[in-house]
Amino acid sequence: MNATTQALHYIYDPLCGWCYGAAPLVAAARKVLPVQAHGGGMMAGPSRRQVDAGLRNYVMPHDRRIAQMTGQTFGDNYFNGLLTDTSAVFDSAPPIAAVLAMQALKGNDAGLDMLAVIQLAHYRDGLRISDESTLVALAQKLGADADAFTQALHKIEEEELARHIEASRELLNYVGGRGFPTFVLQRGDTLEVLDVGMWLGRPEEWAQFLQQETRGDTAGNAGSPIAQCDIDGGNCN
């Protein structure tokens, strides 16, 4: 690591409700310092889930709690549409690949923009974010060419996605993180996990905290732990 590097590493999953709850914190942090997203594959591979009554009954109380604590919108098309559609499959791999594809085409900020619209599409609009057609449409809304994005998406899925998810999990383990979301502040060669629970629903104050941290004006992390989703299967606390 470069001794002068400052960045916020964001270890996330697109199907993690608490990550959606923390989305305003990500947006606020981007105005203060570079943010690097690391997709963890919570519901990828053998952990992907087809929607059924058990999944719906598990996630809905958590989602309502997230909405209450953060002010984030969970739409009717999500609660009473997607979560009742037993033909839908929750698979983290395609949306993570889409974030990486947009990043490859248009840069890091575009990848973060893609993550934000993916989360809104899922939790607010009740769209199938594991379907390629949905991801292509979202990329087009961000100005990407459909063919170029599709080619980049397939390349990522074939050549990079598995390594990216593995590296994200290695980073999570290295810093002692417990699940998604995990925020890690990098200052030169130092990595510090930030407990962001107290900042949920308070993005402006969170941004001020980060400004102080990056200037070295504080004595360290003064936050509180955020509820998280486990790395496999999405069990939340």
C-alpha positions as CSV (number, residue, x, y, z in Angstrom):
1,M,0.0,0.0,0.0
2,N,1.1,3.5,-0.7
3,A,1.9,5.4,2.5
4,T,-0.3,8.3,1.4
5,T,-3.3,6.3,0.3
6,Q,-6.7,7.0,1.9
7,A,-9.7,5.0,0.9
8,L,-12.8,3.4,2.3
9,H,-13.2,-0.3,1.4
10,Y,-16.8,-1.4,1.3
11,I,-17.3,-5.2,1.6
12,Y,-20.9,-5.8,0.5
13,D,-23.4,-8.1,-1.1
14,P,-26.2,-6.8,-3.4
15,L,-28.7,-9.1,-1.8
16,C,-27.8,-8.0,1.8
17,G,-30.6,-5.9,3.2
18,W,-28.3,-4.1,5.7
19,C,-26.0,-3.1,2.7
20,Y,-29.1,-1.4,1.2
21,G,-29.7,0.2,4.5
22,A,-26.1,1.5,4.5
23,A,-26.4,2.8,0.9
24,P,-26.8,6.4,1.9
25,L,-23.5,6.1,3.9
26,V,-21.7,4.9,0.8
27,A,-23.1,7.8,-1.2
28,A,-22.0,10.3,1.5
29,A,-18.5,8.6,1.8
30,R,-17.9,9.0,-1.9
31,K,-18.0,12.8,-1.4
32,V,-15.2,12.6,1.1
33,L,-12.7,9.9,-0.2
34,P,-12.4,7.1,-2.7
35,V,-14.6,4.1,-2.1
36,Q,-13.7,0.7,-3.3
37,A,-16.4,-2.0,-3.4
38,H,-15.7,-5.7,-2.8
39,G,-18.6,-8.1,-3.5
40,G,-18.7,-11.0,-1.2
41,G,-21.1,-13.5,-2.9
42,M,-23.4,-14.1,0.0
43,M,-26.0,-15.9,-2.1
44,A,-23.8,-17.1,-4.9
45,G,-23.1,-20.7,-6.0
46,P,-24.5,-23.3,-3.6
47,S,-26.0,-20.4,-1.5
48,R,-28.2,-19.0,-4.2
49,R,-31.9,-19.3,-3.2
50,Q,-35.2,-19.7,-5.0
51,V,-37.9,-17.5,-3.5
52,D,-40.3,-19.4,-1.3
53,A,-42.4,-18.8,1.8
54,G,-39.6,-19.5,4.1
55,L,-37.3,-17.0,2.5
56,R,-40.1,-14.4,2.5
57,N,-41.0,-14.9,6.1
58,Y,-37.3,-14.7,7.1
59,V,-36.3,-11.5,5.3
60,M,-39.5,-9.4,5.7
61,P,-39.0,-8.7,9.5
62,H,-35.4,-7.8,8.9
63,D,-36.3,-5.6,6.0
64,R,-38.9,-3.7,8.0
65,R,-36.4,-3.2,10.8
66,I,-33.9,-1.9,8.3
67,A,-36.4,0.5,6.9
68,Q,-37.3,1.8,10.4
69,M,-33.7,2.3,11.4
70,T,-32.4,3.8,8.1
71,G,-35.3,5.4,6.3
72,Q,-34.6,3.3,3.2
73,T,-37.6,2.5,1.0
74,F,-38.7,-1.1,0.5
75,G,-41.3,-1.0,-2.2
76,D,-44.6,-2.8,-2.5
77,N,-43.3,-4.4,-5.7
78,Y,-40.6,-6.0,-3.6
79,F,-42.7,-7.1,-0.5
80,N,-45.8,-8.2,-2.4
81,G,-44.3,-8.9,-5.8
82,L,-40.8,-10.2,-5.9
83,L,-41.0,-11.9,-2.5
84,T,-44.1,-13.8,-3.6
85,D,-42.6,-14.9,-7.0
86,T,-41.5,-18.5,-6.5
87,S,-40.0,-18.6,-9.9
88,A,-37.4,-15.9,-8.9
89,V,-33.9,-16.9,-7.9
90,F,-31.7,-14.8,-5.6
91,D,-28.2,-15.1,-6.9
92,S,-25.5,-12.6,-5.9
93,A,-23.1,-13.5,-8.6
94,P,-24.7,-11.7,-11.6
95,P,-25.2,-8.3,-9.9
96,I,-21.6,-8.4,-8.5
97,A,-20.4,-9.1,-12.1
98,A,-22.5,-6.2,-13.3
99,V,-20.8,-3.8,-10.9
100,L,-17.4,-5.1,-12.1
101,A,-18.5,-4.8,-15.7
102,M,-19.6,-1.2,-15.4
103,Q,-16.4,-0.5,-13.5
104,A,-14.4,-2.0,-16.4
105,L,-16.2,0.1,-18.9
106,K,-16.5,3.4,-17.2
107,G,-14.4,3.4,-14.1
108,N,-14.7,2.9,-10.3
109,D,-17.4,5.6,-9.8
110,A,-19.6,4.0,-12.5
111,G,-19.3,0.6,-10.7
112,L,-20.6,2.2,-7.5
113,D,-23.4,3.9,-9.4
114,M,-24.3,0.5,-10.8
115,L,-24.4,-1.0,-7.3
116,A,-26.7,1.8,-6.2
117,V,-29.2,1.3,-9.0
118,I,-29.1,-2.5,-8.6
119,Q,-30.1,-2.1,-4.9
120,L,-32.9,0.2,-5.8
121,A,-34.1,-2.1,-8.5
122,H,-34.3,-5.0,-6.1
123,Y,-35.6,-3.5,-2.8
124,R,-37.6,-0.6,-4.1
125,D,-38.8,-1.8,-7.5
126,G,-38.9,-5.5,-7.0
127,L,-37.0,-6.4,-10.1
128,R,-35.0,-9.6,-10.7
129,I,-31.5,-8.3,-10.3
130,S,-30.0,-11.8,-11.0
131,D,-31.5,-11.7,-14.5
132,E,-29.1,-10.5,-17.2
133,S,-31.9,-8.6,-19.0
134,T,-32.5,-6.5,-15.9
135,L,-28.8,-5.8,-15.5
136,V,-28.4,-4.7,-19.1
137,A,-31.4,-2.3,-18.8
138,L,-29.9,-0.8,-15.6
139,A,-26.5,-0.4,-17.3
140,Q,-28.2,1.4,-20.2
141,K,-29.9,3.8,-17.8
142,L,-26.4,4.7,-16.7
143,G,-25.2,5.4,-20.2
144,A,-23.6,2.1,-21.1
145,D,-23.9,0.5,-24.5
146,A,-26.0,-2.7,-24.2
147,D,-23.7,-4.8,-26.4
148,A,-20.5,-3.5,-24.8
149,F,-21.9,-4.1,-21.3
150,T,-23.1,-7.6,-22.1
151,Q,-19.7,-8.5,-23.5
152,A,-18.0,-7.1,-20.4
153,L,-20.4,-8.9,-18.1
154,H,-19.8,-12.3,-19.8
155,K,-16.0,-11.7,-19.6
156,I,-16.2,-10.9,-15.9
157,E,-18.3,-13.9,-15.2
158,E,-15.9,-16.2,-17.0
159,E,-12.6,-14.8,-16.0
160,E,-12.7,-12.6,-12.9
161,L,-15.8,-13.0,-10.8
162,A,-14.7,-16.1,-8.8
163,R,-11.4,-14.5,-8.0
164,H,-13.1,-11.2,-7.0
165,I,-15.4,-12.9,-4.6
166,E,-12.6,-15.0,-3.1
167,A,-10.4,-11.8,-2.7
168,S,-13.3,-10.0,-1.0
169,R,-13.7,-12.8,1.5
170,E,-10.0,-12.9,2.1
171,L,-10.1,-9.1,2.9
172,L,-13.1,-9.6,5.2
173,N,-11.2,-12.3,7.1
174,Y,-7.9,-10.4,7.2
175,V,-9.5,-7.3,8.8
176,G,-11.6,-9.5,11.2
177,G,-14.9,-8.6,9.7
178,R,-18.0,-10.7,10.5
179,G,-20.3,-10.2,7.5
180,F,-21.9,-7.7,5.2
181,P,-21.7,-4.8,5.2
182,T,-18.2,-4.1,6.5
183,F,-16.5,-0.7,6.1
184,V,-12.7,-0.6,6.3
185,L,-10.8,2.7,6.4
186,Q,-7.4,2.6,4.8
187,R,-4.8,5.2,5.9
188,G,-1.5,4.3,4.2
189,D,-0.6,0.8,5.3
190,T,-3.2,0.8,8.1
191,L,-6.6,-0.9,7.8
192,E,-9.3,-0.1,10.4
193,V,-12.8,-1.6,10.5
194,L,-15.3,1.2,11.2
195,D,-18.4,0.3,13.3
196,V,-21.1,2.3,11.4
197,G,-24.2,1.3,13.3
198,M,-24.6,4.7,15.0
199,W,-24.4,6.4,11.6
200,L,-27.3,4.6,10.0
201,G,-29.8,7.2,8.8
202,R,-27.3,10.0,9.5
203,P,-25.2,10.2,6.3
204,E,-24.3,13.9,6.8
205,E,-22.8,13.2,10.2
206,W,-21.1,10.1,8.9
207,A,-19.4,12.2,6.2
208,Q,-18.2,14.7,8.9
209,F,-16.8,11.8,10.9
210,L,-14.9,10.5,7.8
211,Q,-13.5,13.9,7.2
212,Q,-12.2,14.1,10.7
213,E,-10.8,10.6,10.5
214,T,-9.0,11.3,7.2
215,R,-7.5,14.5,8.7
216,G,-6.4,12.6,11.8
217,D,-8.4,14.8,14.1
218,T,-10.0,12.0,16.1
219,A,-8.8,9.4,18.6
220,G,-10.2,6.6,16.5
221,N,-13.4,4.8,15.7
222,A,-16.2,6.0,17.9
223,G,-19.0,4.2,16.2
224,S,-21.2,1.2,17.2
225,P,-21.6,-2.2,15.5
226,I,-24.0,-2.5,12.6
227,A,-26.2,-5.5,12.2
228,Q,-24.9,-7.7,9.4
229,C,-25.7,-10.6,7.1
230,D,-23.5,-13.7,7.3
231,I,-21.2,-14.4,4.4
232,D,-23.1,-17.5,3.3
233,G,-26.9,-17.7,3.0
234,G,-27.7,-14.3,4.2
235,N,-28.7,-15.0,7.8
236,C,-28.9,-11.5,9.4
237,N,-28.7,-10.3,13.0
